[in-house]
Amino acid sequence: MTTLTMTTEHKHAVLYRMVMPEHLCPYGLKALDLLERHGYEVEDHHLRTPAETEAFKRQHDVTTTPQAFVEGRRVGGYDDLRAFFGNPLQAKDAVSYRPVIALFAMAAGMAFAAAWAATGRVLSTQAFEWSVAFAMCLLALQKLKDVESFSTMFLNYDLLARRWVRYAYLYPFAEGLAGLLMVANVATPVSVPLALFIGTVGAVSVWKAVYVDKRELKCACVGGDSSVPLGFVSLTENLMMVAMALWMAARSYVLVGH
């Protein structure tokens, strides 16, 4: 009988992080978790006072903590560890579609969940209507978090806002109101013209800025701190509002006609 023995090579890391009664460094916790998830046995050293932390910084000639040492070599802090493991953090101002993808995905999830609760069906006309209306509400919410920053970014490309600056401040409220009315399926004579107007103006403005003038701008669609580039996503937001308005107008006409 042959006995197979398996040997495991232990990977070793040393981590120094602040663990004080008044402050537990979140990046230290993230660094510890990251090392452990990559299979390292971590020698976890706590820096328990400001004086101890400053002494450590002077000793190792560093300016921040945590500091990780992998197999005897200093790697650095949490960001450095991410890069060391091949997954660096994205720069804050880097172009990213993640915020708008997350927003539309959440809007769709909320719509399907609401449809299931209300009708017992996930896929229905109502669910798709709600997904658009919820997306409008969430997009308005992102803008309303900081209307001043949104308006500044919006003025870079919106044609009506450039002629009447107050429109840049009113836009998030108009989008949110139209979305809420569409969710409730009330006041169609208000929601349809409102969504149709702001969607059409927005679509024309984005088309001119991106496809005619060839300008490279950030989109204000998810707020004034957006890293989403102005282009297809922005055009989609506006065309979505136009399509929703036309759909609801047509549906109301059919219902009234019958």
Secondary structure, DSSP 8 states (H G I E B T S, - for coil): ----------EEEEEEEEEETTEE-HHHHHHHHHHHHTTEEEEEEEE-SHHHHHHHHHHHT-SSS-EEEETTEEEESHHHHHHHTT-----TTS--SHHHHHHHHHHHHHHHHHHHHHHS-SSSHHHHHHHHHHHHHHHHHHHHTTHHHHHHHHTTT-HHHHH-THHHHHHHHHHHHHHHHHHHT--HHHHHHHHHHHHHHHHHHHIIIIIIS----B--TT-TT---BSSHHHHHHHHHHHHHHHHHHHHHHHHHH-
